[in-house]
Amino acid sequence: MSESGKADARPSVAPAPATADGDAGAGLTDSGGVRSMVERWKMDGAPARARLLLRALAWLFSLLALVVMASNQHGGSQDFRKYPEYNYCLGISIVAWLYATAQVLRDVHRLSSGRDLIAPRKASAVVDFAGDQVVAYFLISAMSAAAPVTDYMRQAADNLFTDSAAAAISMAFFAFVAIGLSALVSGYNLSMEALV
C-alpha cells in the first residue's frame, strides 16, 4: 500500500491502552466496577439488615423469657427452681440471650465498619449459620420440655405461677421463631459465599 493509502485509512476503534497513571480507559472500567459494587452492596445489605433485625428481636424475646422465668417465684411449690424443666428453659434463655447479644453487636460492627470480626467471609457465614441452628434447636428443646409440665399444672390449678411459666415459654417460642428466620438468612448468605 502507498503512503497516501495509509493516511486515508480509518483509525482503530479499540479503546486506548491504559497509561501509567491509569487515566485512559478508566471511565469504562470504573463506572462498571462502581455500579457492580453498589448493586452488590444493596443485595448484601438487605439480608444483613434483616438478620440484624431478627437477631434484635431474638435478643428482646429471650431477655423477656429469662426475666419472666427467673421472677416466677411465688413460694412453696410455686417456685421455678423446684422444676428441672423450668431451670432448663431458664438456662437456654440465658444462652440464647448471650448469643443474640454477641451477634447483634457483631452485626452492628459489620454494618457500620464494613469489616467482620471473623476474618474470612466463608468462616463468618458458617459461624452465623451453625450458631443460629444450634441456638434454635436449644430453644425448641427447652420449650418442648417446659410446655407439658405447665399444661399438666394448669389442669389442676390455673394461677399466677402457671401463667408466668406459660408467658416465659411463649417468649422463648418467639425467640425461636426469630432465630429460626435468622438461620434462613444465614443459610442464604452461606449459599452465596459458596457460589462466590
C-alpha positions in Angstrom: 0.0 0.0 0.0 1.2 3.5 -0.7 1.8 6.2 1.8 -1.4 8.1 0.8 -3.5 4.9 1.3 -2.2 4.6 4.9 -3.1 8.2 5.6 -6.7 7.7 4.3 -7.3 4.6 6.4 -9.8 4.9 9.3 -8.4 5.0 12.8 -8.9 1.9 15.0 -12.0 1.9 17.3 -10.2 -0.1 20.1 -10.0 1.8 23.4 -6.8 3.5 24.2 -4.5 1.5 26.4 -4.2 2.5 30.0 -1.3 4.8 30.8 1.0 4.5 33.7 -1.2 6.9 35.8 -4.4 4.9 34.9 -6.3 7.9 33.3 -7.0 6.4 29.9 -9.9 4.0 29.7 -10.7 4.5 33.4 -14.2 5.7 32.7 -15.5 2.4 31.3 -14.0 0.1 33.9 -14.5 2.3 36.9 -18.2 3.1 36.2 -18.9 -0.6 35.6 -17.0 -1.6 38.7 -18.6 1.0 40.8 -22.0 0.1 39.5 -21.5 -3.6 40.3 -20.1 -2.8 43.7 -23.2 -0.6 44.5 -25.5 -3.4 43.3 -23.7 -6.0 45.3 -23.8 -3.7 48.4 -27.6 -3.3 48.0 -28.0 -7.1 47.7 -25.6 -7.8 50.6 -27.1 -5.1 52.7 -30.7 -6.3 52.7 -30.0 -9.7 54.2 -27.6 -8.2 56.7 -30.2 -5.7 57.9 -32.9 -8.4 58.0 -30.5 -10.6 60.0 -29.8 -7.7 62.4 -33.5 -7.0 62.9 -34.3 -10.7 63.5 -31.4 -11.1 66.0 -32.5 -7.9 67.8 -36.0 -9.5 68.1 -34.5 -12.7 69.4 -32.5 -10.7 71.9 -35.6 -9.0 73.2 -37.7 -12.2 73.4 -35.0 -14.2 75.0 -34.5 -11.5 77.6 -38.2 -11.4 78.3 -38.2 -15.2 78.6 -35.4 -15.3 81.1 -36.7 -12.3 83.2 -40.2 -13.8 83.4 -39.0 -17.3 84.3 -36.4 -16.0 86.8 -39.0 -13.9 88.6 -41.5 -16.8 88.7 -41.1 -17.4 92.5 -44.3 -17.4 94.5 -43.4 -19.5 97.5 -43.8 -23.2 98.3 -44.2 -25.4 95.3 -44.7 -22.4 93.1 -41.0 -21.8 92.5 -39.4 -22.4 89.2 -36.3 -23.7 90.9 -38.2 -26.8 92.0 -38.8 -27.9 88.4 -35.8 -29.1 86.3 -37.8 -28.3 83.1 -38.1 -24.7 84.1 -34.4 -24.5 85.1 -33.5 -25.9 81.7 -35.8 -23.3 80.0 -34.2 -20.5 82.0 -30.7 -21.7 81.2 -31.4 -21.9 77.5 -33.0 -18.5 77.5 -29.8 -17.1 79.1 -27.7 -18.9 76.4 -30.0 -17.5 73.6 -29.8 -14.0 75.1 -26.0 -14.1 75.3 -25.7 -15.5 71.7 -28.2 -12.8 70.4 -26.3 -10.1 72.3 -23.0 -11.2 70.7 -24.5 -11.5 67.2 -26.3 -8.1 67.4 -23.1 -6.4 68.4 -21.2 -8.2 65.7 -23.8 -7.3 63.0 -23.8 -3.6 64.1 -20.0 -3.6 63.8 -20.1 -5.3 60.5 -22.7 -2.9 59.0 -21.0 0.2 60.4 -17.4 -0.5 59.6 -17.8 -2.9 56.6 -15.5 -5.4 58.3 -16.3 -8.5 60.2 -14.7 -9.6 63.5 -14.2 -13.1 62.0 -11.8 -12.5 59.2 -12.7 -14.9 56.3 -16.2 -14.3 54.9 -16.9 -18.0 54.4 -15.9 -18.8 58.0 -18.2 -15.9 59.2 -21.1 -17.3 57.2 -20.5 -20.8 58.6 -20.4 -19.5 62.2 -23.6 -17.5 61.6 -25.5 -20.4 60.2 -24.3 -23.0 62.7 -24.8 -20.7 65.7 -28.3 -19.9 64.6 -29.2 -23.6 64.1 -27.8 -24.7 67.4 -29.5 -21.9 69.4 -32.8 -22.5 67.6 -32.6 -26.2 68.5 -31.8 -25.5 72.1 -34.8 -23.1 72.3 -37.2 -25.6 70.8 -36.0 -28.3 73.1 -36.4 -26.1 76.2 -39.9 -25.2 75.2 -40.8 -28.8 74.5 -39.5 -29.8 78.0 -41.3 -27.0 79.9 -44.7 -26.9 78.0 -46.0 -30.3 79.1 -45.3 -29.6 82.8 -47.0 -26.2 82.5 -50.0 -27.8 80.8 -50.3 -30.5 83.4 -50.1 -28.0 86.3 -52.7 -25.7 84.6 -55.2 -28.6 84.5 -55.0 -28.8 88.3 -54.8 -25.0 89.1 -54.6 -22.0 86.8 -52.7 -19.4 88.8 -50.1 -16.7 88.5 -47.3 -19.3 88.6 -48.5 -21.3 85.7 -49.4 -18.1 83.8 -45.9 -16.8 84.3 -44.4 -20.1 83.1 -46.6 -20.0 80.0 -45.6 -16.4 79.3 -41.9 -17.3 79.6 -42.4 -20.3 77.3 -44.2 -18.1 74.8 -41.4 -15.6 74.8 -38.9 -18.4 74.2 -41.1 -19.5 71.3 -40.9 -16.0 69.7 -37.2 -16.0 70.3 -37.0 -19.4 68.5 -39.0 -18.0 65.5 -36.7 -15.0 65.2 -33.5 -17.1 65.5 -35.0 -19.7 63.0 -35.7 -16.9 60.5 -32.2 -15.6 61.1 -30.9 -19.1 60.3 -32.7 -18.9 56.9 -31.0 -15.6 56.1 -27.7 -17.1 57.3 -28.2 -20.1 55.1 -28.8 -17.8 52.2 -25.6 -15.9 52.9 -23.7 -19.2 53.2 -25.0 -20.4 49.9 -24.0 -17.1 48.3 -20.5 -17.5 49.8 -20.3 -21.0 48.3 -21.1 -19.6 44.9 -18.5 -16.8 45.0 
